[in-house]
Amino acid sequence: MRAVRNKDGLILLLIVILGAALRLFRLDAQGLWYDELFSVAHSVRPLPELIRILAEDVAHPPLHNFVLRAWFLVAGYGSMQARLVSVIFGTLSIPLLFLLARRFAGPAAGLCAAFLLAVSQMGVYFSQEARGYALLQFLSLMAALVFLSFLQKPDLLRSFLFALLGLAMLYTHYYGASTLLALGLYWLIFRKECSPLVFPRLTAIAVALGIACIPWIFIIARAGKATKAYLFTPKPTWSPTLYSPIGAFNHFHGMKLESIEGLTSHAEVLLGLAVFASLIAAALWLVRGEALRGVLLGCLLSATPVVVALLVGVTGAIFNYRHYSFAIPGYFLAIAIGWRLVLRNSTIRFLWLAIASLLCVLALRPVYFKPTKPDYRQGFLPLAEHHRPGDCVAGQPRVWRNRIHYAWEVYYGDRAALRLVPFHQLPDVPSSCRRLWLIWDRTWWMNANPQTTAEAAEMEARLRAQFEVERVDEHEAIRLVLLRRVHSRSGTLETP
């Protein structure tokens, strides 16, 4: 028995090393995109300012930013360091899922689940992003393990640990509440088999979590309404549809073989259903006892966040696969149990693992080599090389709601502070601005409205009365136009 355990431990260690290597590979090859830049740029601001910014933005509870802030003090500041935080939590999630799956169906199921998470397309992708999704994934798995222990023995220590993890999830991302809801539904299904102390303890935990969230709610309420409306402005191009749940689980399958941001083909959907979802369906039909509980828990942990995100998206808020990316371990939990108990023949199990491994390798190719994030690092390089004192910068006309300085701060902030002129104030440019840099963001979801394009072109034409074009730099991420002021009387160019 000891030899078996040692063998399982060695295999798990190799899986964890594989998962870490996949998450470290080309970690900083792609530049930080807007949400990452938001986290990285603000995490080093004075604490009161950071809290105020997060409260005004509404969408971001503070815990991940606090973790980044502390990490920067240890590891230094930069995009690589910021993404390492997610690598760490994404890697630590692998052995946690092993423990969760082993609890229901033994070590073989645990190793299968751990392997699937280690090579998962979404698992790797969000472990390479400087956002809180990998942290939320780690906390959700910890909460599930503690919760199961709590159901068996609802003492004060386990109650406190579960409440603490629940609070950490809520302060990491609001969708962390969906994990708590999934665990509550699990208890509701099996409540008759649990201690009668569970219900009053869960009630007390729910009340405690509500009270603990009041300070953040109070801070948000005091922050004003400047940016809150943005979250609930209808966005038809991002609105959820009946197809969204199918697309969601295809992200879980890792069947985005061309691009993780691209549309899902019918072939990819069918392939994911045949290889992965079919095992869950078979497990729900054939498995019984403790293993069935594990399958149900996995389904709840993966499906509840998707349903919650879909319902919230119907109100007009953004619906995006990022919002439920932390839920993939639950999906792999159900698949691993089905793999272990439905596929009885060891040869068939090995063949399934070989097919799944091949698909995962194919799915990782676009993660590494199909850029999905704008390269602002290279895009801003001409500005960094040619910026002079007296230069001003304007984003035309949206550019992260006039927050173009985030990319500059992260990549080139040690060179100079940008003097920003809001686009809506143009063509009135302060006389102290001797040159004006116009920045056009070419990210597919930014400044794509034809009316917006026309407004920017018109504004550029009006600026020609005061400025002459000195240089134009074209990049896949952004377009830079440098204008030099012209003397109003003589019409000659100002000299530097």
KAZIBEL-V387347 format. One record per pair of residues at least 24 apart in sequence whose ideal C-beta (glycine too) atoms are under 8 Angstrom apart, sorted by the first residue. I is the first residue (numbers start at 1). J is the second residue. D is the distance in Angstrom with one decimal. If there is no record, write none. Layout:
BEGIN
I & J & D
I & J & D
END
This chain:
BEGIN
4 & 107 & 7.7
5 & 107 & 7.8
8 & 107 & 4.4
8 & 110 & 7.8
8 & 111 & 6.6
11 & 111 & 5.5
12 & 95 & 6.3
12 & 98 & 5.6
12 & 110 & 7.7
12 & 111 & 6.3
12 & 114 & 6.2
15 & 94 & 6.4
15 & 98 & 7.9
15 & 111 & 6.8
15 & 114 & 5.0
15 & 115 & 5.2
15 & 118 & 5.1
16 & 91 & 6.4
16 & 94 & 5.2
16 & 95 & 5.9
16 & 114 & 7.5
16 & 118 & 7.2
18 & 115 & 8.0
18 & 118 & 5.3
18 & 119 & 7.2
19 & 90 & 7.5
19 & 91 & 5.5
19 & 94 & 4.8
19 & 114 & 7.9
19 & 117 & 7.1
19 & 118 & 3.3
19 & 119 & 7.4
19 & 123 & 7.7
20 & 87 & 7.1
20 & 91 & 4.5
22 & 118 & 6.8
22 & 119 & 6.5
22 & 124 & 5.2
22 & 364 & 6.9
23 & 86 & 7.9
23 & 87 & 4.5
23 & 90 & 5.5
23 & 91 & 6.1
23 & 124 & 5.7
23 & 127 & 4.3
23 & 128 & 6.1
24 & 87 & 6.1
25 & 368 & 6.7
26 & 368 & 5.0
27 & 80 & 6.4
27 & 83 & 5.5
27 & 84 & 7.4
27 & 87 & 6.8
27 & 128 & 5.6
28 & 79 & 5.8
28 & 80 & 4.6
28 & 83 & 6.7
29 & 368 & 7.1
30 & 371 & 5.8
30 & 372 & 7.2
30 & 373 & 4.6
30 & 375 & 7.0
31 & 79 & 7.4
31 & 373 & 5.9
31 & 374 & 6.5
31 & 375 & 4.3
31 & 376 & 5.2
31 & 377 & 4.4
31 & 378 & 7.3
31 & 407 & 7.9
31 & 411 & 8.0
31 & 477 & 7.4
32 & 79 & 5.1
32 & 82 & 7.6
32 & 130 & 6.3
32 & 373 & 7.2
32 & 376 & 7.1
32 & 377 & 7.8
32 & 407 & 7.3
32 & 410 & 6.3
33 & 373 & 4.0
33 & 374 & 6.0
33 & 443 & 7.5
34 & 400 & 5.2
34 & 403 & 7.9
34 & 406 & 7.3
34 & 443 & 7.7
35 & 131 & 5.9
36 & 79 & 7.6
36 & 82 & 7.1
36 & 83 & 7.9
36 & 129 & 6.1
36 & 130 & 4.2
36 & 131 & 6.2
36 & 373 & 7.9
37 & 376 & 7.4
37 & 406 & 4.0
37 & 407 & 5.5
37 & 410 & 5.7
38 & 403 & 7.7
38 & 406 & 6.2
39 & 64 & 6.8
39 & 65 & 6.1
39 & 68 & 6.2
39 & 82 & 7.0
39 & 130 & 5.5
39 & 131 & 6.1
39 & 132 & 7.8
40 & 68 & 7.0
40 & 79 & 6.5
40 & 82 & 4.7
40 & 130 & 5.6
40 & 406 & 7.9
40 & 410 & 5.2
41 & 405 & 7.9
41 & 406 & 4.4
41 & 409 & 4.8
41 & 410 & 5.6
43 & 68 & 3.9
43 & 69 & 4.7
43 & 72 & 6.5
43 & 82 & 7.7
44 & 69 & 6.8
44 & 72 & 6.0
44 & 77 & 6.1
51 & 219 & 6.5
52 & 223 & 6.7
55 & 216 & 7.8
55 & 219 & 4.7
55 & 220 & 4.9
55 & 222 & 7.4
55 & 223 & 3.8
56 & 223 & 4.5
56 & 224 & 6.5
56 & 226 & 6.0
56 & 227 & 5.5
57 & 227 & 5.6
58 & 220 & 6.1
58 & 223 & 7.6
58 & 227 & 6.3
58 & 228 & 5.0
58 & 231 & 6.0
59 & 174 & 8.0
59 & 231 & 5.9
60 & 132 & 8.0
61 & 170 & 6.8
61 & 171 & 4.7
61 & 172 & 6.1
61 & 173 & 6.3
61 & 174 & 6.6
61 & 216 & 6.6
62 & 171 & 6.3
62 & 216 & 7.4
63 & 132 & 7.1
63 & 135 & 7.5
63 & 168 & 6.2
63 & 171 & 4.1
63 & 172 & 4.6
64 & 131 & 7.0
64 & 132 & 3.3
64 & 135 & 5.6
64 & 172 & 5.5
64 & 173 & 7.8
67 & 135 & 6.6
68 & 130 & 7.4
78 & 410 & 7.8
79 & 130 & 6.9
79 & 377 & 7.8
79 & 410 & 6.3
79 & 411 & 7.6
82 & 130 & 3.7
83 & 128 & 5.7
83 & 129 & 6.7
83 & 130 & 4.9
85 & 130 & 7.1
85 & 134 & 7.7
85 & 135 & 7.4
86 & 126 & 6.8
86 & 127 & 5.0
86 & 128 & 6.6
86 & 129 & 5.9
86 & 130 & 6.4
86 & 131 & 7.0
86 & 133 & 7.4
86 & 134 & 3.9
86 & 135 & 7.2
87 & 127 & 5.4
87 & 128 & 7.0
87 & 134 & 7.6
89 & 127 & 7.5
89 & 134 & 4.3
89 & 135 & 4.8
89 & 137 & 6.9
89 & 138 & 4.2
90 & 123 & 6.4
90 & 124 & 7.7
90 & 126 & 7.0
90 & 127 & 2.8
90 & 134 & 4.1
90 & 137 & 6.9
90 & 138 & 7.5
91 & 127 & 7.1
92 & 138 & 5.6
93 & 117 & 6.5
93 & 123 & 7.7
93 & 134 & 7.3
93 & 137 & 5.1
93 & 138 & 4.9
93 & 141 & 5.5
93 & 329 & 6.3
94 & 118 & 5.3
96 & 138 & 7.0
96 & 141 & 4.0
96 & 142 & 6.4
96 & 145 & 6.6
96 & 329 & 7.8
97 & 141 & 6.0
97 & 329 & 4.7
97 & 332 & 6.5
97 & 333 & 6.6
99 & 145 & 6.1
100 & 141 & 6.4
100 & 144 & 6.0
100 & 145 & 5.9
100 & 148 & 7.9
100 & 294 & 7.9
100 & 329 & 7.5
100 & 333 & 6.0
101 & 294 & 6.9
101 & 332 & 7.9
101 & 333 & 5.3
101 & 336 & 4.9
101 & 337 & 6.7
103 & 145 & 7.9
103 & 148 & 6.7
103 & 294 & 7.2
104 & 290 & 5.6
104 & 291 & 5.4
104 & 293 & 6.3
104 & 294 & 2.8
104 & 295 & 7.9
104 & 297 & 7.6
104 & 333 & 7.8
104 & 337 & 6.0
105 & 290 & 7.8
105 & 291 & 4.8
105 & 294 & 5.9
105 & 336 & 7.1
105 & 337 & 4.5
105 & 340 & 5.0
105 & 341 & 6.2
106 & 340 & 6.8
108 & 340 & 5.3
109 & 294 & 7.9
109 & 336 & 4.5
109 & 337 & 5.3
109 & 339 & 7.0
109 & 340 & 4.0
109 & 341 & 7.7
110 & 336 & 7.3
112 & 335 & 7.7
112 & 336 & 4.0
112 & 339 & 5.2
112 & 340 & 6.5
112 & 353 & 7.3
113 & 329 & 7.5
113 & 332 & 4.8
113 & 333 & 5.5
113 & 335 & 7.4
113 & 336 & 3.6
115 & 353 & 7.7
116 & 332 & 4.2
116 & 335 & 6.5
116 & 336 & 6.6
116 & 356 & 7.0
116 & 360 & 7.7
117 & 328 & 7.0
117 & 329 & 5.7
117 & 332 & 5.4
119 & 357 & 6.9
119 & 360 & 4.1
119 & 361 & 7.5
119 & 364 & 7.0
120 & 254 & 5.7
120 & 328 & 6.0
120 & 332 & 7.2
120 & 360 & 7.0
121 & 251 & 7.7
121 & 254 & 3.5
121 & 256 & 6.3
121 & 260 & 6.4
121 & 360 & 7.0
121 & 363 & 4.0
121 & 364 & 6.2
121 & 367 & 6.0
122 & 251 & 5.6
122 & 252 & 6.9
122 & 254 & 6.5
122 & 260 & 7.6
122 & 321 & 7.8
122 & 325 & 5.4
122 & 328 & 5.3
123 & 328 & 6.0
124 & 364 & 6.3
124 & 367 & 5.6
125 & 260 & 5.8
125 & 325 & 7.8
125 & 367 & 5.1
126 & 322 & 7.5
126 & 325 & 4.8
126 & 326 & 7.6
128 & 367 & 7.8
131 & 322 & 7.6
132 & 172 & 4.8
132 & 173 & 5.5
133 & 173 & 7.3
133 & 322 & 6.4
133 & 325 & 4.9
133 & 326 & 5.2
134 & 326 & 7.6
135 & 172 & 5.5
136 & 169 & 6.2
136 & 172 & 4.8
136 & 173 & 5.0
136 & 175 & 7.5
136 & 176 & 5.6
136 & 326 & 4.2
137 & 325 & 7.6
137 & 326 & 4.0
137 & 327 & 7.9
137 & 328 & 7.5
137 & 329 & 6.4
139 & 165 & 5.8
139 & 168 & 5.3
139 & 169 & 4.9
139 & 172 & 6.3
139 & 176 & 7.0
140 & 169 & 6.5
140 & 176 & 7.1
140 & 179 & 4.4
140 & 301 & 7.1
140 & 326 & 5.8
140 & 327 & 7.4
140 & 329 & 7.3
141 & 329 & 5.7
143 & 169 & 6.5
143 & 179 & 6.1
143 & 180 & 7.5
143 & 183 & 6.8
144 & 179 & 7.5
144 & 183 & 6.5
144 & 297 & 7.1
144 & 301 & 6.6
147 & 183 & 4.8
147 & 186 & 7.9
147 & 187 & 7.9
150 & 198 & 7.5
150 & 201 & 7.6
151 & 187 & 6.4
151 & 190 & 7.7
151 & 194 & 5.1
151 & 195 & 7.7
151 & 198 & 6.1
152 & 195 & 8.0
153 & 195 & 7.7
154 & 194 & 7.9
154 & 195 & 5.6
154 & 197 & 4.6
154 & 198 & 5.0
154 & 201 & 4.8
159 & 201 & 5.0
159 & 204 & 7.3
159 & 205 & 6.2
162 & 205 & 6.4
163 & 205 & 4.6
163 & 208 & 5.4
163 & 209 & 6.4
166 & 205 & 6.8
166 & 209 & 5.4
167 & 209 & 5.9
167 & 212 & 5.1
167 & 213 & 7.7
170 & 209 & 6.7
170 & 213 & 6.0
171 & 213 & 8.0
171 & 216 & 6.9
173 & 323 & 8.0
173 & 326 & 7.6
175 & 305 & 5.8
175 & 308 & 6.4
175 & 309 & 6.4
175 & 323 & 5.4
175 & 324 & 6.8
175 & 326 & 7.5
176 & 326 & 7.9
177 & 308 & 7.4
178 & 304 & 4.8
178 & 305 & 4.1
178 & 307 & 7.9
178 & 308 & 4.2
178 & 309 & 7.6
178 & 324 & 7.6
178 & 327 & 7.6
179 & 301 & 6.6
179 & 304 & 7.4
179 & 305 & 7.0
179 & 326 & 7.8
179 & 327 & 7.6
180 & 209 & 7.8
181 & 304 & 5.5
181 & 308 & 7.1
182 & 297 & 7.9
182 & 300 & 4.1
182 & 301 & 5.0
182 & 303 & 7.9
182 & 304 & 3.9
182 & 305 & 7.6
182 & 330 & 7.6
183 & 300 & 7.7
183 & 301 & 7.9
185 & 300 & 5.5
185 & 304 & 7.0
186 & 293 & 8.0
186 & 296 & 6.9
186 & 297 & 5.4
186 & 300 & 5.5
189 & 296 & 6.7
190 & 293 & 6.8
227 & 401 & 7.9
230 & 401 & 7.6
231 & 317 & 5.3
231 & 318 & 7.1
232 & 315 & 6.5
232 & 316 & 5.1
232 & 317 & 5.6
233 & 316 & 6.4
234 & 316 & 4.2
235 & 316 & 7.1
235 & 318 & 6.4
238 & 313 & 7.8
238 & 318 & 5.5
238 & 319 & 6.1
238 & 320 & 6.8
239 & 313 & 6.7
239 & 314 & 7.8
239 & 316 & 7.8
239 & 319 & 6.7
240 & 309 & 7.8
240 & 310 & 4.9
240 & 313 & 3.9
240 & 314 & 6.1
240 & 319 & 4.1
244 & 310 & 5.8
244 & 313 & 7.5
244 & 319 & 6.6
245 & 306 & 5.8
245 & 307 & 7.8
245 & 310 & 6.6
247 & 321 & 7.3
248 & 306 & 4.6
248 & 309 & 8.0
248 & 321 & 6.3
248 & 324 & 6.3
249 & 277 & 6.6
249 & 302 & 7.9
249 & 306 & 7.5
249 & 331 & 7.4
251 & 321 & 4.9
251 & 325 & 7.5
251 & 328 & 8.0
252 & 276 & 7.6
252 & 302 & 6.5
252 & 327 & 7.9
252 & 328 & 5.3
252 & 331 & 4.4
253 & 277 & 7.3
254 & 359 & 6.8
254 & 360 & 5.9
254 & 363 & 4.2
255 & 359 & 7.1
255 & 363 & 6.7
256 & 363 & 6.4
256 & 366 & 6.6
257 & 362 & 5.5
257 & 363 & 5.9
257 & 365 & 7.8
257 & 366 & 6.9
258 & 366 & 6.1
258 & 370 & 7.2
259 & 366 & 5.0
259 & 370 & 4.9
259 & 372 & 6.5
260 & 366 & 6.0
260 & 367 & 6.3
260 & 370 & 7.7
260 & 372 & 6.2
261 & 372 & 4.7
271 & 359 & 7.3
275 & 352 & 7.6
275 & 355 & 6.1
275 & 356 & 6.2
275 & 359 & 6.6
276 & 331 & 7.9
276 & 335 & 5.6
276 & 356 & 7.5
279 & 334 & 7.8
279 & 335 & 5.2
279 & 338 & 3.5
279 & 339 & 5.8
279 & 342 & 6.1
279 & 343 & 7.7
279 & 352 & 7.9
280 & 331 & 7.8
280 & 334 & 4.6
280 & 335 & 6.0
280 & 338 & 5.6
282 & 338 & 5.8
282 & 342 & 4.5
283 & 334 & 6.5
283 & 337 & 5.7
283 & 338 & 3.4
283 & 341 & 6.7
283 & 342 & 5.5
286 & 341 & 7.4
286 & 342 & 5.7
287 & 337 & 6.6
287 & 338 & 7.2
287 & 341 & 5.2
287 & 342 & 7.0
291 & 337 & 5.3
291 & 340 & 8.0
291 & 341 & 5.5
294 & 333 & 6.3
294 & 334 & 7.4
294 & 337 & 4.9
295 & 333 & 7.9
295 & 334 & 4.8
295 & 337 & 5.2
295 & 338 & 6.9
297 & 330 & 7.1
297 & 333 & 6.8
297 & 334 & 8.0
298 & 330 & 4.5
298 & 331 & 6.4
298 & 332 & 7.5
298 & 333 & 3.5
298 & 334 & 3.2
298 & 335 & 7.6
298 & 337 & 7.1
299 & 330 & 7.2
299 & 334 & 5.5
300 & 330 & 7.0
301 & 327 & 6.0
301 & 329 & 7.1
301 & 330 & 2.7
301 & 331 & 7.9
301 & 333 & 7.1
302 & 327 & 4.8
302 & 328 & 6.9
302 & 329 & 8.0
302 & 330 & 3.8
302 & 331 & 4.0
302 & 334 & 7.2
303 & 330 & 8.0
374 & 441 & 7.4
374 & 442 & 7.1
374 & 443 & 4.7
374 & 476 & 7.3
374 & 477 & 3.8
374 & 478 & 7.4
375 & 475 & 7.5
375 & 476 & 6.7
375 & 477 & 4.9
376 & 407 & 3.8
376 & 411 & 6.9
376 & 477 & 5.4
376 & 478 & 6.8
377 & 407 & 7.6
377 & 411 & 4.9
378 & 475 & 6.3
378 & 477 & 7.0
379 & 407 & 7.7
379 & 475 & 4.3
379 & 476 & 7.5
379 & 477 & 3.6
379 & 478 & 4.1
379 & 480 & 7.7
380 & 407 & 5.7
380 & 408 & 5.9
380 & 411 & 6.2
380 & 412 & 6.2
380 & 478 & 7.1
382 & 471 & 7.6
382 & 473 & 4.2
382 & 480 & 5.5
383 & 408 & 7.4
383 & 412 & 7.6
383 & 437 & 5.9
383 & 439 & 8.0
383 & 480 & 6.0
384 & 408 & 7.9
384 & 411 & 7.6
384 & 412 & 4.3
384 & 415 & 5.9
386 & 471 & 7.4
386 & 482 & 7.1
387 & 415 & 6.9
387 & 416 & 5.7
387 & 437 & 7.8
388 & 434 & 7.8
388 & 435 & 6.9
388 & 496 & 6.6
389 & 416 & 7.6
390 & 432 & 6.8
390 & 433 & 6.9
390 & 434 & 4.1
390 & 435 & 6.8
391 & 419 & 6.9
391 & 433 & 7.2
391 & 434 & 7.0
391 & 435 & 4.8
391 & 436 & 7.5
391 & 437 & 6.3
392 & 419 & 4.6
392 & 420 & 7.3
392 & 421 & 5.0
392 & 429 & 6.7
392 & 430 & 7.1
392 & 432 & 8.0
392 & 433 & 3.6
392 & 435 & 7.2
392 & 436 & 5.2
392 & 437 & 7.1
393 & 418 & 4.8
393 & 419 & 6.6
393 & 420 & 5.7
393 & 421 & 7.0
393 & 436 & 7.5
393 & 437 & 4.6
393 & 439 & 6.5
394 & 420 & 7.1
394 & 421 & 4.5
394 & 422 & 7.2
394 & 423 & 5.5
394 & 426 & 6.1
394 & 436 & 6.3
394 & 437 & 7.2
394 & 438 & 5.7
394 & 439 & 7.1
395 & 420 & 7.9
395 & 423 & 6.0
395 & 439 & 4.9
395 & 440 & 8.0
395 & 441 & 7.1
396 & 423 & 5.3
396 & 438 & 5.4
396 & 439 & 6.7
396 & 440 & 5.6
396 & 447 & 7.6
396 & 456 & 4.3
396 & 459 & 6.5
396 & 460 & 7.4
397 & 423 & 4.2
397 & 424 & 7.5
397 & 447 & 7.1
397 & 452 & 5.9
397 & 455 & 5.8
397 & 456 & 5.4
397 & 459 & 7.3
398 & 423 & 7.9
398 & 441 & 7.4
398 & 446 & 6.2
398 & 447 & 5.2
398 & 452 & 6.6
399 & 423 & 7.8
399 & 439 & 6.0
399 & 440 & 7.6
399 & 441 & 4.7
399 & 446 & 6.7
399 & 447 & 6.9
400 & 441 & 7.2
400 & 446 & 7.4
404 & 439 & 5.5
404 & 441 & 7.6
423 & 456 & 7.9
423 & 459 & 7.2
426 & 459 & 5.4
426 & 462 & 7.6
426 & 463 & 6.7
427 & 459 & 6.6
427 & 462 & 4.6
427 & 463 & 5.2
427 & 465 & 7.4
427 & 466 & 6.8
429 & 463 & 7.6
429 & 466 & 6.6
429 & 467 & 8.0
429 & 485 & 7.8
433 & 485 & 7.2
434 & 484 & 7.3
434 & 485 & 5.6
434 & 494 & 5.8
434 & 496 & 7.6
435 & 470 & 7.0
435 & 482 & 6.2
435 & 483 & 6.5
435 & 484 & 5.1
435 & 485 & 6.7
436 & 463 & 7.2
436 & 467 & 6.0
436 & 482 & 7.6
436 & 483 & 4.5
436 & 485 & 7.5
437 & 480 & 6.1
437 & 481 & 7.2
437 & 482 & 5.5
437 & 483 & 7.7
438 & 463 & 7.8
438 & 480 & 7.3
438 & 481 & 4.3
438 & 482 & 7.9
438 & 483 & 6.7
439 & 478 & 5.7
439 & 479 & 7.5
439 & 480 & 6.1
440 & 478 & 6.2
440 & 479 & 4.2
440 & 480 & 8.0
440 & 481 & 7.7
441 & 477 & 7.4
441 & 478 & 5.6
442 & 475 & 7.6
442 & 476 & 6.5
442 & 477 & 6.0
442 & 478 & 5.9
442 & 479 & 6.4
443 & 477 & 7.0
468 & 493 & 5.9
END
